[in-house]
Amino acid sequence: MNIMRERLQTAAKEILGYAALSLASFSVNLAVYVGAFLVAQPKYTFLFGNALVLILLAAECVLLFYTTCVRAQTPDASAFRRWLSGVCTGLLLLYGLHATVFTIVERSVSMNVLRFLASGEAEPYERIEKNFLDTFVQRDKAVCKRLDEQVHLGNVAAENGRYTLTPKGARTFALLDSARRVTADANPKNAAHCVDH
């Protein structure tokens, strides 16, 4: 019975240590992420965040390897694995936040609608739609930004003011379109209030 209790206590300590390390990694990397965005003010938010997370991962892997295996008097591969797992989990949490919160808020149709309704006045559907077109599409150049991003990614080619899909873009589209077919709702029930407009 005592052996079982000791094993459970050891496992609990390891799990708590892993969770604390992951949370610390997430917190430190989040501070770096926010600081980098405030300083750089990148044109391509999603791409910049992706690159930043990869750079942080590479830098932290090198630092961990150096401190646990190179600089240490005795290389400690188990410490390297333990620290690396916490760092990777922290960065994975940061990437999830980047992909699902920061990027979506920056380019979200829903945020535009909520911002317009934040004044507290009741608005008819037509004014909400017009505001979206005037602000999100026209003023903030939503189409231009997305098209420019796709050119930067190599999915679209621009020549003489005309745009075409590249072979890479065709493959990307085929992949994303097949995913959309799986998840798309052909008859969205949530749009019932807007059907007549």
Backbone bond lengths (Angstrom), bond angles and torsions (degrees), N, CA, C in turn:
res aa  C-N    CA-C-N  psi(-1)  N-CA   C-N-CA  omega(-1)  CA-C   N-CA-C  phi
1 M - - - 1.461 - - 1.529 110.90 -
2 N 1.351 116.00 -43.49 1.462 120.15 179.28 1.528 111.88 -63.58
3 I 1.342 116.16 -36.96 1.467 120.44 179.34 1.523 109.82 -63.90
4 M 1.328 115.98 -42.09 1.465 120.82 178.88 1.524 110.62 -63.19
5 R 1.321 116.61 -43.49 1.460 121.44 179.43 1.535 110.29 -62.47
6 E 1.323 116.47 -42.85 1.457 120.47 179.29 1.530 111.53 -63.06
7 R 1.327 115.64 -41.25 1.474 119.76 178.12 1.525 111.33 -63.76
8 L 1.321 115.40 -42.13 1.474 119.02 178.12 1.529 111.35 -64.55
9 Q 1.326 116.39 -41.23 1.460 120.03 178.27 1.525 111.11 -64.56
10 T 1.319 116.80 -40.96 1.466 120.88 177.86 1.522 110.26 -63.60
11 A 1.324 116.87 -44.90 1.470 121.08 179.33 1.528 110.61 -62.67
12 A 1.328 116.67 -42.74 1.466 120.78 179.39 1.524 111.00 -62.65
13 K 1.337 117.50 -41.14 1.467 121.35 178.02 1.525 110.79 -63.69
14 E 1.327 116.32 -41.53 1.463 119.96 179.55 1.525 111.07 -64.82
15 I 1.324 115.86 -42.34 1.472 119.92 179.97 1.527 110.54 -65.53
16 L 1.329 116.77 -44.29 1.469 120.42 178.39 1.532 111.27 -63.98
17 G 1.338 116.31 -39.76 1.466 119.96 176.97 1.517 111.72 -63.35
18 Y 1.334 116.18 -42.81 1.465 121.46 178.02 1.533 110.80 -63.28
19 A 1.338 116.45 -44.21 1.468 120.56 179.45 1.529 110.79 -64.12
20 A 1.335 117.20 -42.02 1.471 120.72 179.18 1.525 111.01 -64.78
21 L 1.325 117.15 -42.32 1.462 121.71 178.32 1.528 110.98 -63.75
22 S 1.323 116.51 -43.50 1.466 120.99 179.22 1.523 110.95 -63.21
23 L 1.321 116.41 -43.07 1.466 120.98 179.26 1.524 111.07 -65.58
24 A 1.334 117.08 -40.69 1.464 120.62 177.72 1.527 110.25 -64.02
25 S 1.334 116.88 -43.44 1.465 121.21 177.89 1.525 110.74 -60.81
26 F 1.329 115.79 -45.34 1.469 120.15 178.77 1.525 110.77 -60.02
27 S 1.329 117.21 -45.63 1.467 121.71 -176.84 1.528 111.73 -63.76
28 V 1.328 116.27 -46.97 1.469 119.93 -179.98 1.527 110.71 -64.03
29 N 1.333 116.18 -45.37 1.468 119.78 -179.36 1.523 112.16 -68.19
30 L 1.329 117.42 -32.74 1.462 120.31 175.60 1.527 110.61 -63.87
31 A 1.326 116.37 -40.89 1.470 120.11 177.72 1.527 110.61 -62.73
32 V 1.325 117.10 -42.07 1.470 121.15 177.23 1.527 110.02 -64.17
33 Y 1.335 116.45 -44.33 1.464 122.85 -179.30 1.533 110.94 -58.82
34 V 1.322 116.54 -51.09 1.468 120.94 -179.09 1.527 110.22 -62.96
35 G 1.335 116.60 -44.68 1.463 120.56 178.31 1.516 112.28 -60.33
36 A 1.332 116.99 -43.32 1.470 121.00 179.85 1.524 110.85 -63.20
37 F 1.335 117.12 -40.79 1.463 119.78 178.78 1.525 111.42 -66.86
38 L 1.328 116.99 -40.00 1.465 119.96 -179.73 1.524 111.29 -66.29
39 V 1.329 117.19 -36.96 1.466 120.81 -179.30 1.523 111.11 -78.15
40 A 1.335 116.62 -49.48 1.472 120.46 -173.37 1.527 113.14 -77.37
41 Q 1.325 117.39 -32.23 1.471 122.49 -174.55 1.536 109.81 42.53
42 P 1.346 116.21 65.31 1.463 120.49 -170.41 1.522 113.67 -68.73
43 K 1.316 114.64 151.36 1.467 121.30 177.25 1.525 110.21 -73.56
44 Y 1.335 115.76 -40.32 1.461 121.20 -178.93 1.528 108.98 -106.44
45 T 1.303 116.79 90.86 1.466 122.53 -173.82 1.523 112.46 -57.05
46 F 1.319 117.21 -52.09 1.459 121.17 -175.65 1.524 110.56 -65.08
47 L 1.329 117.24 -46.02 1.466 120.91 -178.86 1.526 111.37 -65.03
48 F 1.324 116.50 -40.99 1.469 120.59 179.30 1.525 110.20 -61.87
49 G 1.329 116.67 -44.77 1.460 120.56 179.11 1.516 112.42 -63.04
50 N 1.331 116.83 -41.45 1.468 120.68 177.45 1.525 110.50 -59.68
51 A 1.342 115.79 -48.83 1.466 120.55 -179.21 1.524 110.80 -62.87
52 L 1.315 116.74 -40.59 1.465 120.80 -178.85 1.529 111.13 -63.03
53 V 1.327 117.45 -43.66 1.470 120.50 179.23 1.529 110.33 -63.41
54 L 1.330 117.73 -40.64 1.469 120.59 178.33 1.534 111.36 -65.61
55 I 1.332 116.79 -40.43 1.473 120.71 178.18 1.531 110.02 -64.22
56 L 1.330 116.80 -43.23 1.464 120.31 178.03 1.529 110.96 -61.56
57 L 1.330 116.66 -42.31 1.465 120.75 179.20 1.525 110.40 -61.23
58 A 1.330 117.08 -48.91 1.467 120.48 -179.01 1.524 111.33 -62.09
59 A 1.332 116.48 -45.89 1.471 120.07 -178.55 1.524 111.39 -63.42
60 E 1.318 117.11 -42.23 1.462 120.40 -178.10 1.524 112.03 -71.85
61 C 1.338 117.12 -33.59 1.470 119.92 175.70 1.524 110.42 -63.61
62 V 1.333 116.04 -45.84 1.463 120.56 179.28 1.537 110.07 -62.26
63 L 1.319 116.80 -45.45 1.468 120.87 -179.94 1.528 111.57 -61.57
64 L 1.329 116.60 -44.69 1.464 120.17 178.73 1.522 111.62 -63.65
65 F 1.325 116.28 -43.96 1.467 119.76 179.65 1.525 110.43 -62.36
66 Y 1.320 115.66 -41.84 1.465 119.79 -179.70 1.531 111.12 -63.22
67 T 1.340 116.19 -46.86 1.474 118.97 -175.45 1.526 113.19 -73.44
68 T 1.332 118.52 -33.33 1.467 119.93 -175.92 1.523 114.11 -95.08
69 C 1.334 117.03 -24.72 1.469 118.69 -174.60 1.531 114.74 -119.78
70 V 1.318 117.76 -29.77 1.468 120.02 -176.59 1.520 110.79 -96.19
71 R 1.318 117.17 -56.03 1.461 121.59 -175.87 1.522 112.78 -74.14
72 A 1.314 116.75 -30.52 1.469 120.86 -178.16 1.532 109.85 -63.90
73 Q 1.323 116.05 146.67 1.462 119.98 178.88 1.522 110.93 -62.12
74 T 1.333 115.11 -38.67 1.457 120.49 176.05 1.533 108.06 -121.62
75 P 1.320 118.05 118.37 1.467 118.96 178.93 1.527 110.98 -56.55
76 D 1.325 115.82 135.49 1.469 121.16 -176.40 1.531 109.04 -123.95
77 A 1.342 115.20 87.85 1.467 121.00 -177.46 1.528 111.70 -64.62
78 S 1.331 117.33 -34.30 1.470 118.82 -179.46 1.530 110.73 -68.55
79 A 1.334 117.90 -37.32 1.472 120.61 175.86 1.521 109.85 -66.07
80 F 1.327 116.85 -40.19 1.467 120.51 177.55 1.525 110.23 -59.55
81 R 1.331 117.52 -47.37 1.469 121.10 179.73 1.523 111.44 -62.47
82 R 1.332 116.26 -42.35 1.473 121.04 -178.88 1.533 110.41 -63.27
83 W 1.323 116.32 -49.77 1.468 120.24 179.06 1.530 111.10 -64.56
84 L 1.320 116.37 -41.46 1.464 120.26 -178.39 1.525 111.66 -63.62
85 S 1.341 116.65 -39.09 1.469 118.78 179.30 1.530 110.96 -63.96
86 G 1.327 117.58 -39.76 1.466 120.42 177.44 1.511 112.27 -66.45
87 V 1.340 116.55 -42.07 1.471 120.65 178.71 1.525 110.53 -63.86
88 C 1.337 116.53 -44.33 1.473 120.01 -179.88 1.529 111.41 -63.24
89 T 1.326 116.84 -40.24 1.466 119.79 178.00 1.529 110.47 -65.03
90 G 1.336 116.96 -43.14 1.463 120.42 177.78 1.530 111.86 -60.78
91 L 1.333 116.07 -42.12 1.473 119.56 178.93 1.519 111.49 -70.71
92 L 1.321 117.50 -33.49 1.467 120.47 176.54 1.529 110.23 -65.08
93 L 1.326 116.69 -40.30 1.472 120.18 175.51 1.529 110.58 -63.12
94 L 1.340 116.67 -41.40 1.459 120.45 178.12 1.517 110.71 -63.41
95 Y 1.328 117.46 -42.80 1.466 120.21 179.31 1.527 110.66 -63.77
96 G 1.328 116.33 -39.60 1.463 119.32 176.78 1.523 111.43 -60.41
97 L 1.323 116.45 -41.72 1.469 121.33 177.55 1.529 110.25 -64.98
98 H 1.321 116.33 -42.35 1.464 121.40 179.23 1.533 110.87 -61.26
99 A 1.328 116.41 -47.22 1.462 120.47 -174.74 1.518 113.30 -76.35
100 T 1.336 117.38 -30.64 1.466 119.12 -173.90 1.513 115.06 -104.89
101 V 1.324 118.36 -16.09 1.466 119.45 -179.09 1.521 110.90 -118.85
102 F 1.331 117.25 -66.12 1.459 120.03 -173.00 1.523 112.69 -60.82
103 T 1.323 117.87 -48.10 1.463 120.96 -178.48 1.520 110.78 -67.68
104 I 1.326 116.56 -42.32 1.466 119.95 -178.17 1.521 110.89 -66.38
105 V 1.331 117.59 -40.82 1.469 120.20 179.02 1.525 110.14 -62.35
106 E 1.331 116.80 -39.63 1.462 120.91 -177.62 1.529 111.72 -65.38
107 R 1.326 117.11 -34.98 1.459 119.17 -174.88 1.528 113.41 -121.81
108 S 1.306 116.74 25.65 1.457 120.63 -172.58 1.525 113.62 -89.15
109 V 1.320 115.23 131.09 1.463 121.91 172.54 1.526 109.14 -65.07
110 S 1.324 116.06 -41.15 1.467 120.50 -179.47 1.521 111.31 -60.02
111 M 1.340 117.40 -42.06 1.466 120.06 178.68 1.519 111.12 -62.99
112 N 1.319 117.14 -37.50 1.462 120.44 178.07 1.532 110.34 -62.87
113 V 1.321 116.45 -44.28 1.470 121.02 179.52 1.530 110.05 -64.58
114 L 1.338 117.03 -45.59 1.466 120.25 -179.77 1.528 111.22 -64.13
115 R 1.340 117.34 -39.00 1.469 120.89 179.00 1.533 109.92 -61.66
116 F 1.331 116.87 -41.16 1.463 120.98 180.00 1.531 111.22 -66.00
117 L 1.332 115.98 -38.02 1.466 119.73 -178.12 1.534 112.64 -83.42
118 A 1.336 117.28 -6.34 1.467 121.02 -177.47 1.521 112.92 -65.86
119 S 1.324 117.75 -16.48 1.468 120.45 178.75 1.523 111.24 -65.94
120 G 1.338 116.27 -19.58 1.451 120.31 176.64 1.517 113.70 96.85
121 E 1.330 116.88 -9.21 1.471 119.54 179.58 1.523 110.17 -83.37
122 A 1.336 115.28 146.43 1.462 120.12 174.38 1.524 107.90 -77.01
123 E 1.314 116.59 131.04 1.460 121.29 -176.85 1.521 110.10 -123.11
124 P 1.330 118.07 141.15 1.466 119.98 174.91 1.531 109.82 -74.21
125 Y 1.317 115.21 159.64 1.463 121.72 -177.88 1.528 111.60 -54.04
126 E 1.327 117.36 -42.75 1.459 121.64 -176.09 1.532 111.81 -58.83
127 R 1.349 117.01 -41.50 1.475 120.12 -179.77 1.528 111.19 -70.46
128 I 1.327 116.14 -35.64 1.474 119.54 177.60 1.527 109.39 -64.17
129 E 1.318 116.93 -45.25 1.464 121.13 179.49 1.527 110.93 -64.60
130 K 1.333 117.30 -42.51 1.468 120.80 179.71 1.526 110.44 -64.51
131 N 1.322 117.51 -41.49 1.462 120.32 177.57 1.521 110.84 -60.95
132 F 1.330 116.02 -41.48 1.473 119.50 178.63 1.526 110.35 -60.31
133 L 1.310 117.21 -46.95 1.467 120.27 -179.84 1.526 111.56 -64.94
134 D 1.339 116.37 -41.24 1.463 120.26 -178.14 1.528 112.76 -69.31
135 T 1.348 116.88 -39.39 1.468 119.23 -174.76 1.527 112.22 -95.22
136 F 1.308 117.09 -59.97 1.461 121.32 -173.90 1.529 111.52 -67.54
137 V 1.321 116.47 -47.16 1.465 120.04 -175.43 1.523 111.32 -81.24
138 Q 1.367 117.11 -52.61 1.465 119.96 -174.04 1.532 112.87 -82.03
139 R 1.324 117.54 -61.79 1.467 120.64 -174.38 1.528 112.44 -63.75
140 D 1.345 116.01 -46.23 1.465 119.98 -177.14 1.526 113.10 -87.76
141 K 1.337 116.39 2.16 1.471 122.96 175.51 1.532 112.40 51.49
142 A 1.328 116.18 54.09 1.460 121.18 -175.96 1.528 112.30 -59.64
143 V 1.320 117.55 -44.84 1.459 120.23 -178.01 1.521 109.95 -67.96
144 C 1.324 116.93 -44.02 1.465 121.19 179.97 1.529 110.78 -59.86
145 K 1.325 116.98 -44.59 1.471 120.52 -179.78 1.522 111.03 -61.42
146 R 1.334 117.17 -45.94 1.469 120.75 -177.11 1.524 110.54 -68.52
147 L 1.334 116.74 -39.50 1.466 120.64 178.84 1.521 110.30 -66.10
148 D 1.315 116.76 -43.71 1.461 121.82 177.98 1.527 110.51 -60.62
149 E 1.320 116.58 -40.17 1.457 121.44 178.21 1.527 110.83 -63.75
150 Q 1.318 116.89 -41.44 1.469 120.51 179.82 1.529 111.67 -67.87
151 V 1.338 117.46 -34.30 1.466 120.82 174.24 1.524 108.82 -64.37
152 H 1.326 116.27 -45.05 1.469 121.82 179.21 1.524 111.18 -60.26
153 L 1.329 118.14 -37.23 1.463 122.88 179.68 1.529 112.62 -76.73
154 G 1.333 116.71 -15.38 1.462 120.21 -178.29 1.510 113.75 88.05
155 N 1.328 118.46 11.91 1.463 121.74 177.75 1.516 112.23 -84.81
156 V 1.330 116.86 -22.84 1.466 122.70 -177.94 1.522 107.76 -131.84
157 A 1.331 115.66 141.77 1.468 121.28 175.74 1.526 108.37 -108.93
158 A 1.322 116.52 139.29 1.466 121.95 178.57 1.528 108.41 -114.38
159 E 1.343 115.75 127.70 1.461 120.08 178.14 1.521 109.12 -151.20
160 N 1.332 115.41 125.03 1.474 122.28 179.20 1.524 112.42 53.97
161 G 1.326 116.58 41.21 1.461 120.66 177.27 1.515 114.55 74.99
162 R 1.330 117.52 11.38 1.468 121.52 178.61 1.523 109.23 -122.22
163 Y 1.314 115.76 150.96 1.457 121.83 -175.02 1.521 110.38 -122.29
164 T 1.337 115.86 138.81 1.465 121.13 177.10 1.524 109.03 -137.40
165 L 1.329 114.85 154.25 1.464 120.02 174.35 1.522 109.15 -72.27
166 T 1.299 116.65 138.13 1.463 121.55 172.55 1.531 107.44 -86.88
167 P 1.340 118.26 167.76 1.476 118.65 174.72 1.537 112.03 -56.22
168 K 1.338 116.55 -39.96 1.465 120.11 176.24 1.523 110.19 -61.72
169 G 1.335 116.71 -42.16 1.459 121.22 179.15 1.513 112.11 -63.45
170 A 1.339 116.61 -37.75 1.469 120.58 178.78 1.527 110.16 -64.94
171 R 1.336 116.86 -41.08 1.475 120.02 177.83 1.525 110.90 -66.05
172 T 1.339 115.99 -43.45 1.465 120.57 178.77 1.520 110.38 -61.00
173 F 1.336 116.21 -45.41 1.457 120.40 -180.00 1.521 111.13 -62.21
174 A 1.341 117.15 -45.09 1.464 120.33 -179.16 1.527 110.98 -58.97
175 L 1.338 115.64 -42.37 1.465 120.15 179.56 1.528 111.39 -65.24
176 L 1.338 116.30 -49.63 1.470 120.12 -178.30 1.523 111.95 -67.72
177 D 1.332 116.90 -36.10 1.458 120.04 -179.70 1.524 110.89 -68.31
178 S 1.334 117.09 -36.14 1.464 118.36 177.39 1.525 110.38 -67.13
179 A 1.340 117.06 -36.00 1.472 120.12 175.93 1.519 110.44 -66.77
180 R 1.348 117.03 -39.16 1.458 120.54 -179.97 1.518 110.88 -63.08
181 R 1.325 117.10 -38.07 1.462 120.15 -179.65 1.523 111.86 -63.35
182 V 1.323 115.80 -30.57 1.465 120.35 179.19 1.524 110.39 -73.89
183 T 1.340 116.85 -40.19 1.468 120.39 -172.80 1.524 114.37 -96.57
184 A 1.333 118.16 -18.98 1.471 120.02 -174.21 1.518 111.40 -70.44
185 D 1.319 115.53 143.25 1.463 122.84 176.11 1.518 107.26 -98.14
186 A 1.340 116.75 111.35 1.465 120.67 -176.21 1.528 111.89 -65.34
187 N 1.316 117.37 -27.22 1.457 121.25 -179.24 1.530 108.22 -131.48
188 P 1.354 117.12 77.15 1.471 118.54 -173.75 1.521 113.50 -62.88
189 K 1.318 115.91 121.34 1.464 120.92 -179.84 1.523 111.11 -72.94
190 N 1.346 116.64 -28.82 1.465 119.77 -177.83 1.507 112.78 -69.67
191 A 1.337 118.52 -14.37 1.458 120.76 -179.32 1.523 111.51 -92.58
192 A 1.327 118.30 13.95 1.469 121.59 -176.08 1.516 112.24 -57.28
193 H 1.331 119.20 -36.24 1.452 122.18 -178.86 1.522 112.83 -70.45
194 C 1.319 117.33 -19.36 1.465 121.21 -175.71 1.527 113.19 -104.20
195 V 1.323 118.17 -2.87 1.466 121.88 -173.39 1.516 112.44 -56.80
196 D 1.309 118.45 -40.44 1.462 121.82 -174.71 1.532 112.73 -78.87
197 H 1.326 118.61 -6.25 1.469 120.31 -174.61 1.497 110.61 -94.42
